[in-house]
Amino acid sequence: MLENSNINLQAINIEPHILILELSSTEYYIGTSKSFSDPAKSNWRIKRIVRISGVWNFQYPNGDQDFKFIWDDKLLYSYK
């Protein structure tokens, strides 16, 4: 019976959906979605990782880290 259970439902974590694109050995895109994995929906946080002069830089579309971007459009955004 659940009313007598010691289960803490808040302790259950759902894994996010993660996609990784290796465009080259110096440029990667990582997409994370909290709710579902449809790459055509605007609920992705997209991170661009690029190596410039030996230093790895982490960039986001327009510097924005919100979950509001479309994974399928990742190459169309301006990153900073």
C-alpha positions as a LaTeX table, in Angstrom:
\begin{tabular}{lrrr}
\hline
Residue & $x$ (\AA) & $y$ (\AA) & $z$ (\AA) \\
\hline
Met1 & 0.00 & 0.00 & 0.00 \\
Leu2 & 1.41 & 3.36 & $-0.98$ \\
Glu3 & 0.16 & 5.23 & 2.09 \\
Asn4 & 2.43 & 3.08 & 4.27 \\
Ser5 & 5.36 & 3.19 & 1.88 \\
Asn6 & 8.65 & 4.99 & 2.51 \\
Ile7 & 9.04 & 5.86 & $-1.16$ \\
Asn8 & 10.13 & 9.44 & $-1.73$ \\
Leu9 & 8.76 & 10.33 & $-5.17$ \\
Gln10 & 10.77 & 13.56 & $-5.30$ \\
Ala11 & 13.99 & 11.54 & $-5.22$ \\
Ile12 & 13.22 & 10.00 & $-8.62$ \\
Asn13 & 15.19 & 11.80 & $-11.32$ \\
Ile14 & 14.33 & 11.66 & $-15.00$ \\
Glu15 & 17.31 & 11.62 & $-17.36$ \\
Pro16 & 17.24 & 14.48 & $-19.88$ \\
His17 & 17.39 & 13.77 & $-23.59$ \\
Ile18 & 20.88 & 14.55 & $-24.89$ \\
Leu19 & 22.08 & 14.72 & $-28.49$ \\
Ile20 & 25.70 & 15.31 & $-29.53$ \\
Leu21 & 26.91 & 16.31 & $-32.97$ \\
Glu22 & 30.64 & 16.11 & $-33.70$ \\
Leu23 & 30.98 & 18.51 & $-36.62$ \\
Ser24 & 34.78 & 18.28 & $-36.56$ \\
Ser25 & 37.55 & 17.46 & $-34.10$ \\
Thr26 & 37.36 & 21.08 & $-32.88$ \\
Glu27 & 33.61 & 21.75 & $-32.99$ \\
Tyr28 & 30.81 & 19.96 & $-31.12$ \\
Tyr29 & 27.15 & 20.69 & $-30.46$ \\
Ile30 & 25.35 & 19.33 & $-27.40$ \\
Gly31 & 21.57 & 19.54 & $-27.15$ \\
Thr32 & 19.70 & 18.89 & $-23.90$ \\
Ser33 & 15.93 & 18.63 & $-23.59$ \\
Lys34 & 14.14 & 18.22 & $-20.26$ \\
Ser35 & 10.75 & 17.21 & $-21.57$ \\
Phe36 & 10.93 & 15.21 & $-24.80$ \\
Ser37 & 13.34 & 14.36 & $-27.54$ \\
Asp38 & 11.65 & 15.77 & $-30.67$ \\
Pro39 & 14.50 & 17.66 & $-32.41$ \\
Ala40 & 12.02 & 19.86 & $-34.32$ \\
Lys41 & 10.44 & 21.35 & $-31.16$ \\
Ser42 & 11.68 & 24.50 & $-29.43$ \\
Asn43 & 12.59 & 23.02 & $-26.06$ \\
Trp44 & 16.32 & 22.43 & $-26.38$ \\
Arg45 & 19.30 & 24.06 & $-24.70$ \\
Ile46 & 22.11 & 23.99 & $-27.23$ \\
Lys47 & 25.78 & 24.32 & $-26.37$ \\
Arg48 & 28.48 & 24.79 & $-28.99$ \\
Ile49 & 31.97 & 23.72 & $-27.93$ \\
Val50 & 34.68 & 25.04 & $-30.21$ \\
Arg51 & 38.45 & 25.03 & $-29.93$ \\
Ile52 & 40.04 & 28.38 & $-30.79$ \\
Ser53 & 43.82 & 28.78 & $-30.54$ \\
Gly54 & 44.08 & 25.73 & $-28.28$ \\
Val55 & 41.35 & 26.89 & $-25.89$ \\
Trp56 & 37.94 & 25.20 & $-25.69$ \\
Asn57 & 35.09 & 27.75 & $-25.69$ \\
Phe58 & 31.53 & 27.01 & $-24.55$ \\
Gln59 & 28.94 & 29.05 & $-26.43$ \\
Tyr60 & 25.14 & 29.24 & $-26.59$ \\
Pro61 & 22.77 & 30.71 & $-29.20$ \\
Asn62 & 22.99 & 34.47 & $-28.63$ \\
Gly63 & 24.53 & 33.60 & $-25.24$ \\
Asp64 & 21.13 & 32.26 & $-24.08$ \\
Gln65 & 21.04 & 29.01 & $-22.06$ \\
Asp66 & 17.25 & 28.63 & $-21.93$ \\
Phe67 & 15.43 & 25.51 & $-23.14$ \\
Lys68 & 13.82 & 27.29 & $-26.10$ \\
Phe69 & 15.83 & 26.38 & $-29.18$ \\
Ile70 & 15.25 & 23.87 & $-31.97$ \\
Trp71 & 17.91 & 21.17 & $-32.23$ \\
Asp72 & 17.34 & 20.79 & $-35.97$ \\
Asp73 & 18.25 & 24.49 & $-36.41$ \\
Lys74 & 21.46 & 24.34 & $-34.35$ \\
Leu75 & 23.73 & 25.34 & $-37.24$ \\
Leu76 & 21.58 & 28.38 & $-38.06$ \\
Tyr77 & 22.02 & 30.16 & $-34.70$ \\
Ser78 & 24.65 & 32.75 & $-33.88$ \\
Tyr79 & 26.72 & 31.61 & $-30.86$ \\
Lys80 & 28.49 & 33.63 & $-28.21$ \\
\hline
\end{tabular}
